[in-house]
Amino acid sequence: MSRACSADPFCEETLLSILIVATISPKPGRADAVREAFTAAIPKVHEEPGCELYALHEDGYGFVVIERWATQEDVKAHGAGETFNQFSKSVKEDLTEPIGIRLLSAVPAGDQAKGAV
């Protein structure tokens, strides 16, 4: 993403990015193991081509990863890549269900700085 676009969420380049929200539901007592696996994998994901954002968040129910990728090809490469697959295998038995993936499209509205991710 260009430097000028990184500050403008309504920039055409930003709106064309692929936004993904992944939900992760650990089994009772396994949240620490899942968190550790994620925090170990995230620096590697940040180095993957096209990764614009890959941020882990948590609440009392589990984890949410907010991802932004430059292209669909970058998303496919991430999903087929070694880091994602090693991580997925390492936490599979720690989850109550498969990782949920939602691919989102921006609907920008209001203030340019606040109306889109």
C-alpha positions in Angstrom: 0.0 0.0 0.0 1.3 3.4 -0.8 2.3 5.8 2.0 -0.4 8.3 1.0 -3.0 5.6 1.1 -2.1 4.2 4.5 -3.5 7.3 6.1 -6.7 7.4 4.0 -9.1 4.4 4.5 -11.3 5.7 1.6 -8.3 5.6 -0.8 -9.2 3.3 -3.7 -6.2 1.1 -3.0 -7.3 0.6 0.6 -10.9 -0.2 -0.4 -9.6 -2.8 -2.9 -7.8 -4.6 -0.1 -9.2 -7.9 1.2 -10.5 -7.7 4.8 -10.9 -10.9 6.8 -12.2 -11.4 10.3 -11.2 -14.8 11.8 -12.8 -16.1 15.0 -11.0 -18.6 17.1 -12.8 -20.4 20.0 -10.5 -22.3 22.4 -11.6 -25.1 24.5 -11.9 -24.3 28.3 -8.4 -24.0 29.8 -6.7 -23.8 26.4 -6.8 -20.1 25.7 -3.2 -19.6 26.9 -1.9 -22.3 24.5 -3.8 -20.8 21.6 -2.6 -17.2 22.4 1.0 -18.4 22.6 0.7 -20.2 19.2 -0.8 -17.1 17.6 1.8 -14.7 19.1 4.6 -16.9 17.8 3.1 -17.1 14.3 2.1 -13.4 13.9 5.6 -12.0 13.2 6.0 -14.5 10.4 2.6 -13.6 8.9 3.5 -9.9 9.0 6.4 -10.8 6.7 4.2 -12.5 4.1 3.7 -10.8 0.8 0.6 -8.6 0.7 0.0 -8.6 4.5 -1.2 -5.2 5.4 -2.7 -6.0 8.7 -2.8 -9.1 10.9 -3.9 -8.2 14.4 -5.0 -10.5 17.3 -7.7 -9.4 19.8 -9.4 -11.3 22.5 -12.4 -11.3 24.8 -14.0 -13.7 27.3 -15.1 -16.0 24.5 -11.9 -16.4 22.5 -9.9 -14.6 19.9 -10.5 -12.5 16.8 -7.9 -11.8 14.1 -8.5 -8.8 11.8 -6.6 -9.3 8.6 -6.1 -7.1 5.6 -4.4 -8.4 2.4 -3.4 -6.6 -0.7 -4.8 -9.2 -3.1 -6.9 -12.4 -3.3 -3.7 -14.1 -4.4 -2.0 -13.0 -1.2 -4.8 -14.5 0.8 -4.6 -17.8 -1.1 -0.8 -17.9 -0.6 -1.3 -17.2 3.2 -3.9 -20.0 3.5 -1.6 -22.5 1.6 1.5 -21.3 3.4 3.7 -23.1 5.9 3.1 -20.6 8.8 -0.8 -20.8 8.6 -0.8 -24.5 8.2 1.7 -25.2 11.0 -0.3 -22.9 13.3 -3.6 -24.5 12.3 -2.3 -28.0 13.0 -0.8 -26.9 16.3 -4.0 -25.6 17.7 -6.6 -27.9 16.1 -7.1 -30.0 19.2 -7.3 -26.8 21.4 -10.4 -25.4 19.6 -14.1 -26.1 20.1 -14.7 -25.6 16.4 -12.8 -24.9 13.2 -11.5 -21.3 12.8 -14.3 -19.1 11.4 -13.4 -17.0 8.4 -15.4 -14.0 7.2 -14.3 -12.2 4.0 -15.6 -8.6 4.2 -16.2 -5.7 1.8 -16.0 -2.1 3.0 -19.1 0.0 3.1 -17.4 3.3 3.9 -19.6 6.0 5.4 -19.2 9.1 7.5 -15.8 10.5 8.5 -13.1 9.3 6.2 -10.7 8.5 9.0 -13.3 6.4 10.9 -15.6 4.9 8.3 -13.5 2.0 7.1 -10.8 -0.3 8.3 
